[in-house]
Amino acid sequence: MPTLSMFYGIIIAMFQEDKEQHNKPHLHVKYAEYSAVYDLEGDLLAGKLPKKQARQVEVWIGLRKDDLKTNWALIQAGEAHYKIEPLK
């Protein structure tokens, strides 16, 4: 699972999808014992995060939307991803 960014104990990653599946572009978020899946628009698809961390992730996604879309395409094509600047 390629890690794209880490900030405030939050880890953001993406998986390469099975070519047979047609899942909406999304990212995986881990924080302590919590995990969640967000689409690239910042909407929660599954899981749960504490309120503060959820808000931080949503803000970060809004700031990094273009980088996330580019990385999604790279990862799905089997190419190398790049790190995205963390929330500061």
DSSP file (Angstrom, degrees, kcal/mol; ACC not computed):
  #  RESIDUE AA STRUCTURE BP1 BP2  ACC     N-H-->O    O-->H-N    N-H-->O    O-->H-N    TCO  KAPPA ALPHA  PHI   PSI    X-CA   Y-CA   Z-CA
    1    1 A M              0   0    0      0, 0.0     2,-0.3     0, 0.0    14,-0.2   0.000 360.0 360.0 360.0 109.7    0.0    0.0    0.0
    2    2 A P        -     0   0    0      0, 0.0    12,-1.9     0, 0.0     2,-0.5  -0.463 360.0-139.6 -65.8 123.9    1.8    3.2   -1.1
    3    3 A T  E     -A   13   0A   0     -2,-0.3    10,-0.3    10,-0.2     3,-0.1  -0.746  20.8-178.7 -84.1 124.7    1.8    5.8    1.6
    4    4 A L  E     -     0   0A   0      8,-2.7    80,-2.9    -2,-0.5     2,-0.3   0.819  61.1 -11.1 -92.6 -36.3    1.2    9.2    0.1
    5    5 A S  E     -A   12   0A   0      7,-1.4     7,-2.8    78,-0.2     2,-0.3  -0.991  49.8-156.7-161.7 158.1    1.4   11.4    3.2
    6    6 A M  E     +A   11   0A   0     -2,-0.3     2,-0.3    78,-0.2     5,-0.2  -0.991  22.2 154.8-142.2 134.8    1.7   11.4    7.0
    7    7 A F  E >   -A   10   0A   0      3,-2.0     3,-2.7    -2,-0.3    81,-0.1  -0.945  64.9  -2.3-160.2 140.1    0.7   14.2    9.4
    8    8 A Y  T 3  S-     0   0    0     -2,-0.3     3,-0.1     1,-0.3    80,-0.0   0.810 130.1 -51.9  49.9  37.8   -0.4   14.5   13.0
    9    9 A G  T 3  S+     0   0    0      1,-0.3    23,-0.5    22,-0.1     2,-0.4   0.484 111.3 125.7  81.2   2.5   -0.3   10.7   13.4
   10   10 A I  E <   -AB   7  31A   0     -3,-2.7    -3,-2.0    21,-0.1     2,-0.5  -0.801  45.1-158.6 -97.5 133.7   -2.5   10.3   10.3
   11   11 A I  E     -AB   6  30A   0     19,-2.6    19,-2.2    -2,-0.4     2,-0.5  -0.960   3.3-162.8-114.8 127.9   -1.4    8.0    7.5
   12   12 A I  E     +AB   5  29A   0     -7,-2.8    -8,-2.7    -2,-0.5    -7,-1.4  -0.937  20.2 161.7-112.0 128.3   -2.8    8.4    4.0
   13   13 A A  E     -AB   3  28A   0     15,-2.7    15,-3.2    -2,-0.5     2,-0.3  -0.926  24.8-150.6-142.1 164.5   -2.4    5.6    1.5
   14   14 A M        -     0   0    0    -12,-1.9     2,-0.3    -2,-0.3    13,-0.1  -0.976  11.5-146.6-134.4 149.7   -3.8    4.2   -1.8
   15   15 A F        -     0   0    0     -2,-0.3     2,-0.5    11,-0.2    11,-0.2  -0.808  24.2-112.9-109.4 154.4   -4.0    0.7   -3.2
   16   16 A Q        -     0   0    0     -2,-0.3     2,-0.2    59,-0.1    60,-0.1  -0.787  42.1-132.6 -81.2 129.1   -3.8   -0.5   -6.7
   17   17 A E        -     0   0    0     -2,-0.5     2,-0.2     1,-0.1    -1,-0.0  -0.481  21.0 -97.2 -83.9 151.9   -7.2   -1.8   -7.6
   18   18 A D    >   -     0   0    0     -2,-0.2     3,-1.6     1,-0.1    -1,-0.1  -0.495  33.5-127.5 -61.7 132.3   -8.0   -5.1   -9.3
   19   19 A K  T 3  S+     0   0    0      1,-0.3    -1,-0.1    -2,-0.2    -2,-0.1   0.751 107.6  59.5 -59.5 -24.0   -8.4   -4.4  -13.0
   20   20 A E  T 3  S+     0   0    0      2,-0.0    -1,-0.3     0, 0.0     2,-0.2   0.745  94.7  77.1 -77.0 -23.2  -11.8   -6.2  -12.9
   21   21 A Q    <   -     0   0    0     -3,-1.6    -4,-0.1     1,-0.1     0, 0.0  -0.531  62.7-158.5 -87.9 154.7  -13.2   -3.8  -10.3
   22   22 A H        +     0   0    0     -2,-0.2     2,-0.1     3,-0.0    -3,-0.1  -0.424  28.0 167.7-128.2  57.9  -14.4   -0.4  -11.0
   23   23 A N        -     0   0    0      1,-0.1     3,-0.1     3,-0.0    -6,-0.1  -0.389  43.7-101.0 -72.9 148.9  -14.2    1.3   -7.6
   24   24 A K        -     0   0    0      1,-0.1    -1,-0.1    -2,-0.1    -2,-0.0  -0.425  53.0 -89.6 -61.0 139.6  -14.5    5.0   -7.2
   25   25 A P        +     0   0    0      0, 0.0    15,-1.0     0, 0.0     2,-0.3  -0.325  69.1 154.8 -54.5 133.0  -11.1    6.6   -6.8
   26   26 A H  E     - C   0  39A   0     13,-0.2     2,-0.3   -11,-0.2   -11,-0.2  -0.942  34.9-135.6-154.8 169.9  -10.4    6.7   -3.1
   27   27 A L  E     - C   0  38A   0     11,-2.7    11,-2.1    -2,-0.3     2,-0.4  -0.943  17.6-127.4-134.3 158.5   -7.8    6.7   -0.3
   28   28 A H  E     -BC  13  37A   0    -15,-3.2   -15,-2.7    -2,-0.3     2,-0.4  -0.874  21.1-163.3-108.4 136.9   -7.3    4.9    2.9
   29   29 A V  E     -BC  12  36A   0      7,-3.0     7,-2.2    -2,-0.4     2,-0.4  -0.971   4.8-171.6-124.9 133.2   -6.7    6.7    6.2
   30   30 A K  E     +BC  11  35A   0    -19,-2.2   -19,-2.6    -2,-0.4     2,-0.3  -0.977  10.2 167.5-123.2 138.4   -5.3    5.3    9.4
   31   31 A Y  E >   -BC  10  34A   0      3,-2.2     3,-3.0    -2,-0.4   -21,-0.1  -0.871  65.5 -55.2-148.9 114.2   -5.1    7.0   12.8
   32   32 A A  T 3  S-     0   0    0    -23,-0.5    -1,-0.2    -2,-0.3   -23,-0.0  -0.310 123.3 -17.2  50.8-125.6   -4.3    5.0   15.9
   33   33 A E  T 3  S+     0   0    0     -3,-0.1    -1,-0.3     2,-0.0     2,-0.2   0.402 122.4  94.7 -88.8   4.4   -6.9    2.2   16.0
   34   34 A Y  E <   -C   31   0A   0     -3,-3.0    -3,-2.2    13,-0.0     2,-0.3  -0.624  48.3-180.0 -96.0 152.2   -9.2    4.0   13.5
   35   35 A S  E     +CD  30  48A   0     13,-0.7    13,-2.2    -2,-0.2     2,-0.3  -0.990   3.2 171.3-148.0 151.5   -9.4    3.6    9.8
   36   36 A A  E     -CD  29  47A   0     -7,-2.2    -7,-3.0    -2,-0.3     2,-0.4  -0.972  24.6-135.6-152.8 161.5  -11.5    5.1    7.1
   37   37 A V  E     -CD  28  46A   0      9,-2.7     8,-3.5    -2,-0.3     9,-1.5  -0.995  23.5-175.5-124.8 129.9  -11.9    5.4    3.3
   38   38 A Y  E     -CD  27  44A   0    -11,-2.1   -11,-2.7    -2,-0.4     6,-0.2  -0.923  21.6-127.7-121.8 147.2  -12.5    8.7    1.6
   39   39 A D  E >   -C   26   0A   0      4,-2.4     3,-1.6    -2,-0.3   -13,-0.2  -0.360  40.7 -97.0 -81.0 176.1  -13.2    9.5   -2.0
   40   40 A L  T 3  S+     0   0    0    -15,-1.0    29,-0.1     1,-0.3   -14,-0.1   0.437 122.8  62.2 -79.8   3.7  -11.1   12.1   -3.7
   41   41 A E  T 3  S-     0   0    0      2,-0.2    -1,-0.3    24,-0.0    24,-0.1   0.473 121.2-103.7 -98.3  -7.3  -13.7   14.8   -3.1
   42   42 A G  S <  S+     0   0    0     -3,-1.6     2,-0.4     1,-0.3    -2,-0.1   0.570  73.8 140.7  96.5  11.1  -13.4   14.3    0.7
   43   43 A D        -     0   0    0      1,-0.0    -4,-2.4    15,-0.0     2,-0.4  -0.734  55.5-118.4 -89.7 135.0  -16.5   12.3    1.3
   44   44 A L  E     +D   38   0A   0     -2,-0.4    -6,-0.3    -6,-0.2     3,-0.1  -0.567  33.5 174.1 -71.5 125.1  -16.4    9.5    3.8
   45   45 A L  E     -     0   0A   0     -8,-3.5     2,-0.3     1,-0.4    -7,-0.2   0.746  63.6  -9.7-101.1 -33.2  -17.1    6.1    2.1
   46   46 A A  E    S+D   37   0A   0     -9,-1.5    -9,-2.7     0, 0.0    -1,-0.4  -0.987 100.7  24.5-161.8 157.5  -16.4    3.7    5.0
   47   47 A G  E     -D   36   0A   0     -2,-0.3     2,-0.3   -11,-0.3   -11,-0.3  -0.297  69.6 -95.3  83.2-165.3  -15.0    3.5    8.5
   48   48 A K  E     -D   35   0A   0    -13,-2.2   -13,-0.7    -2,-0.1    -1,-0.0  -0.990  24.1-172.4-157.8 144.7  -14.6    6.2   11.1
   49   49 A L        -     0   0    0     -2,-0.3   -19,-0.0   -15,-0.1    -2,-0.0  -0.930  44.3 -87.9-129.4 156.6  -12.1    8.7   12.4
   50   50 A P     >  -     0   0    0      0, 0.0     4,-2.8     0, 0.0     5,-0.2  -0.338  48.4-106.9 -58.6 152.1  -12.3   11.0   15.5
   51   51 A K  H  > S+     0   0    0      1,-0.2     4,-2.2     2,-0.2     5,-0.2   0.871 116.9  49.3 -52.5 -46.7  -13.9   14.3   14.6
   52   52 A K  H  > S+     0   0    0      1,-0.2     4,-2.0     2,-0.2    -1,-0.2   0.931 114.9  43.6 -62.4 -46.8  -10.7   16.4   14.7
   53   53 A Q  H  > S+     0   0    0      2,-0.2     4,-2.5     1,-0.2    -1,-0.2   0.867 110.8  55.6 -69.1 -36.1   -8.7   14.0   12.5
   54   54 A A  H  X S+     0   0    0     -4,-2.8     4,-2.5     1,-0.2    -1,-0.2   0.928 109.0  47.8 -60.5 -43.9  -11.7   13.6   10.1
   55   55 A R  H  X S+     0   0    0     -4,-2.2     4,-2.4    -5,-0.2    -2,-0.2   0.903 110.3  51.8 -64.1 -41.0  -11.7   17.3    9.7
   56   56 A Q  H  X S+     0   0    0     -4,-2.0     4,-2.5     1,-0.2    -1,-0.2   0.919 111.0  47.8 -61.5 -43.2   -8.0   17.5    9.1
   57   57 A V  H  X S+     0   0    0     -4,-2.5     4,-2.8     2,-0.2    -2,-0.2   0.924 111.1  50.7 -63.4 -44.6   -8.2   14.8    6.5
   58   58 A E  H  X S+     0   0    0     -4,-2.5     4,-2.0     2,-0.2    -2,-0.2   0.899 112.1  46.7 -61.9 -41.4  -11.1   16.5    4.7
   59   59 A V  H  X S+     0   0    0     -4,-2.4     4,-1.8     2,-0.2    -1,-0.2   0.932 112.6  50.2 -64.4 -45.5   -9.2   19.8    4.6
   60   60 A W  H  X S+     0   0    0     -4,-2.5     4,-1.9     1,-0.2    -2,-0.2   0.915 108.9  51.3 -60.7 -44.4   -6.0   18.1    3.4
   61   61 A I  H  < S+     0   0    0     -4,-2.8     4,-0.5     1,-0.2    -1,-0.2   0.923 108.5  52.5 -59.5 -43.7   -8.0   16.3    0.6
   62   62 A G  H  < S+     0   0    0     -4,-2.0     3,-0.4     1,-0.2    -1,-0.2   0.865 113.1  44.1 -59.2 -36.9   -9.4   19.7   -0.5
   63   63 A L  H  < S+     0   0    0     -4,-1.8    -1,-0.2     1,-0.2    -2,-0.2   0.775 122.2  36.8 -77.0 -27.7   -5.9   21.2   -0.7
   64   64 A R  S  X S+     0   0    0     -4,-1.9     4,-2.5    -5,-0.2     5,-0.2   0.097  74.4 123.0-116.5  20.5   -4.4   18.2   -2.5
   65   65 A K  H  > S+     0   0    0     -4,-0.5     4,-2.3    -3,-0.4     5,-0.2   0.876  76.9  48.5 -54.1 -45.5   -7.1   17.1   -4.8
   66   66 A D  H  > S+     0   0    0      1,-0.2     4,-2.2     2,-0.2    -1,-0.2   0.916 112.4  48.5 -64.6 -42.8   -5.1   17.4   -8.0
   67   67 A D  H  > S+     0   0    0      1,-0.2     4,-2.7     2,-0.2    -1,-0.2   0.891 111.2  51.5 -62.7 -39.2   -2.1   15.5   -6.5
   68   68 A L  H  X S+     0   0    0     -4,-2.5     4,-2.6     2,-0.2    -2,-0.2   0.915 109.8  48.3 -64.6 -43.4   -4.5   12.8   -5.3
   69   69 A K  H  X S+     0   0    0     -4,-2.3     4,-2.0    -5,-0.2    -1,-0.2   0.904 112.8  48.7 -64.2 -40.9   -6.1   12.4   -8.7
   70   70 A T  H  X S+     0   0    0     -4,-2.2     4,-2.3     1,-0.2    -2,-0.2   0.936 112.5  47.5 -64.0 -46.1   -2.6   12.2  -10.4
   71   71 A N  H  X S+     0   0    0     -4,-2.7     4,-3.1     2,-0.2     5,-0.3   0.891 108.0  56.1 -63.6 -39.0   -1.4    9.6   -7.9
   72   72 A W  H  X S+     0   0    0     -4,-2.6     4,-2.6     1,-0.2     5,-0.2   0.949 109.9  45.8 -56.3 -48.8   -4.6    7.5   -8.3
   73   73 A A  H  X S+     0   0    0     -4,-2.0     4,-1.5     1,-0.2    -2,-0.2   0.912 114.3  48.3 -61.6 -43.4   -3.9    7.4  -12.1
   74   74 A L  H  <>S+     0   0    0     -4,-2.3     5,-2.8     2,-0.2     4,-0.3   0.944 113.6  45.7 -62.4 -48.6   -0.2    6.5  -11.5
   75   75 A I  H ><5S+     0   0    0     -4,-3.1     3,-1.4     1,-0.2    -2,-0.2   0.902 111.9  51.1 -64.6 -41.7   -0.9    3.8   -9.0
   76   76 A Q  H 3<5S+     0   0    0     -4,-2.6    -1,-0.2    -5,-0.3    -2,-0.2   0.807 109.1  52.3 -66.7 -27.6   -3.7    2.2  -11.1
   77   77 A A  T 3<5S-     0   0    0     -4,-1.5    -1,-0.3    -5,-0.2    -2,-0.2   0.457 119.2-112.7 -84.0  -1.9   -1.3    2.2  -14.1
   78   78 A G  T < 5S+     0   0    0     -3,-1.4    -3,-0.2    -4,-0.3     2,-0.2   0.673  74.2 133.0  79.2  16.8    1.3    0.4  -11.9
   79   79 A E      < -     0   0    0     -5,-2.8    -1,-0.3    -6,-0.2     2,-0.2  -0.507  65.6 -80.8 -97.6 168.6    3.6    3.3  -12.0
   80   80 A A        -     0   0    0     -2,-0.2     2,-0.1    -3,-0.1    -1,-0.1  -0.446  43.3-145.7 -70.6 136.2    5.5    5.0   -9.2
   81   81 A H        -     0   0    0     -2,-0.2     2,-0.3    -7,-0.1    -1,-0.1  -0.401   9.8-132.1 -89.5 173.0    3.6    7.4   -7.0
   82   82 A Y        -     0   0    0    -15,-0.2     2,-0.1    -2,-0.1   -11,-0.1  -0.943  22.8-102.0-127.4 154.4    4.9   10.5   -5.4
   83   83 A K        -     0   0    0     -2,-0.3     2,-0.4     1,-0.0   -78,-0.2  -0.405  31.9-141.1 -71.4 147.2    4.6   11.8   -1.8
   84   84 A I        -     0   0    0    -80,-2.9   -78,-0.2    -2,-0.1   -20,-0.0  -0.917  27.9 -98.6-113.4 138.6    2.2   14.6   -1.2
   85   85 A E        -     0   0    0     -2,-0.4     3,-0.1   -80,-0.1   -80,-0.0  -0.235  43.5-122.4 -55.6 134.9    2.9   17.5    1.2
   86   86 A P        -     0   0    0      0, 0.0     2,-0.3     0, 0.0   -79,-0.1  -0.220  30.6 -87.8 -74.3 168.0    1.4   16.9    4.6
   87   87 A L              0   0    0      1,-0.1   -79,-0.1    -2,-0.0   -27,-0.0  -0.589 360.0 360.0 -71.8 135.4   -1.1   19.2    6.4
   88   88 A K              0   0    0     -2,-0.3    -1,-0.1    -3,-0.1   -81,-0.0   0.381 360.0 360.0-117.9 360.0    0.8   21.9    8.4
